[in-house]
């Protein structure tokens, strides 16, 4: 893994893969749908966001900070008790078919429970589970992680209604075409339900924190916190809000046009950019790896994933 002078994550194999893609030697992998949740809670100085740090041993983005999330399980399309905006409304908001919209929303709620122990569901359309601790909850969470239990069966067994109204769609990022593992990821915001608390329930993370977005972004800028472009980009967009409820209300105005990296190859020199996010632009000279190349004047060594 290679990093720049700030906290941006750039794998050293990217230049070779970009060149292979440009020459037609590499066929892009179809991205898997995924969902991730920026879980917020209020503090005396504005909202804080829950983040976890992937273990350094992880093959993908080891050591990087991220939010709870993961790939959609095909079973996330199964019918569930549903509260909040209809599936049709979610489909229109996310720009996908209804079945896909449900799967993405279910994945967001399921992954938040699997990785943070927080459940956006309740016994009725107006309630939320107050406590998800205890051996019985942990047994169900482990069964979900191991895919021994579908999320639909989990909710049905416990008589719970998925609270889609507790989520706000925030952004959509697609892994670059030159990556071997690709995801089409929707980012959501949600407020920590009253009575619930987060914990590091993920075996893939070695640390979890509650942090103010501005403080985490400053740590990234100093090179102290490693992040991928979607993470730091969405983190920065949370900075203006004074409360979790204010951020959730603002979600309806967020642009969900997918962000996809663009790599241009000219005389062996690579210009890597994320449209609309100039801080990530990277100029890679012929034969250089991202971590040891200098950015061209006027470009930025901006945040990584």
Rosetta blueprint (number, residue, H / E / L):
1 X L
2 X E
3 X E
4 X L
5 X L
6 X L
7 X L
8 X E
9 X E
10 X E
11 X L
12 X L
13 X L
14 X H
15 X H
16 X H
17 X H
18 X H
19 X H
20 X H
21 X H
22 X H
23 X H
24 X L
25 X L
26 X L
27 X L
28 X L
29 X L
30 X L
31 X L
32 X E
33 X E
34 X E
35 X E
36 X E
37 X E
38 X E
39 X E
40 X E
41 X E
42 X E
43 X E
44 X L
45 X L
46 X E
47 X E
48 X E
49 X E
50 X E
51 X E
52 X E
53 X E
54 X E
55 X L
56 X L
57 X L
58 X L
59 X L
60 X L
61 X L
62 X L
63 X L
64 X L
65 X E
66 X E
67 X L
68 X E
69 X E
70 X E
71 X E
72 X L
73 X L
74 X H
75 X H
76 X H
77 X H
78 X L
79 X L
80 X L
81 X L
82 X E
83 X E
84 X L
85 X L
86 X L
87 X H
88 X H
89 X H
90 X H
91 X H
92 X H
93 X H
94 X H
95 X L
96 X L
97 X L
98 X H
99 X H
100 X H
101 X H
102 X H
103 X H
104 X H
105 X H
106 X H
107 X H
108 X H
109 X H
110 X H
111 X H
112 X H
113 X H
114 X H
115 X H
116 X H
117 X L
118 X L
119 X L
120 X L
121 X E
122 X E
123 X L
124 X L
125 X L
126 X L
127 X L
128 X L
129 X L
130 X L
131 X L
132 X L
133 X L
134 X L
135 X H
136 X H
137 X H
138 X H
139 X H
140 X H
141 X H
142 X H
143 X H
144 X H
145 X H
146 X L
147 X L
148 X L
149 X L
150 X L
151 X H
152 X H
153 X H
154 X H
155 X H
156 X H
157 X H
158 X H
159 X L
160 X L
161 X E
162 X E
163 X E
164 X H
165 X H
166 X H
167 X E
168 X E
169 X E
170 X E
171 X E
172 X E
173 X E
174 X E
175 X L
176 X L
177 X L
178 X L
179 X L
180 X L
181 X L
182 X L
183 X E
184 X E
185 X E
186 X E
187 X E
188 X E
189 X E
190 X E
191 X E
192 X L
193 X L
194 X L
195 X L
196 X L
197 X L
198 X L
199 X L
200 X L
201 X L
202 X L
203 X L
204 X L
205 X E
206 X E
207 X E
208 X E
209 X E
210 X E
211 X E
212 X E
213 X H
214 X H
215 X H
216 X H
217 X H
218 X H
219 X H
220 X H
221 X H
222 X L
223 X L
224 X L
225 X L
226 X L
227 X E
228 X L
229 X H
230 X H
231 X H
232 X H
233 X H
234 X H
235 X H
236 X H
237 X H
238 X H
239 X L
240 X L
241 X L
242 X L
243 X L
244 X H
245 X H
246 X H
247 X H
248 X H
249 X H
250 X H
251 X H
252 X H
253 X H
254 X L
255 X L
256 X L
257 X L
258 X L
259 X E
260 X E
261 X E
262 X E
263 X E
264 X E
265 X E
266 X E
267 X L
268 X L
269 X E
270 X E
271 X E
272 X E
273 X E
274 X E
275 X L
276 X L
277 X E
278 X E
279 X E
280 X E
281 X E
282 X E
283 X E
284 X E
285 X L
286 X L
287 X L
288 X L
289 X L
290 X H
291 X H
292 X H
293 X L
294 X L
295 X L
296 X L
297 X L
298 X L
299 X L
300 X L
301 X L
302 X L
303 X L
304 X L
305 X L
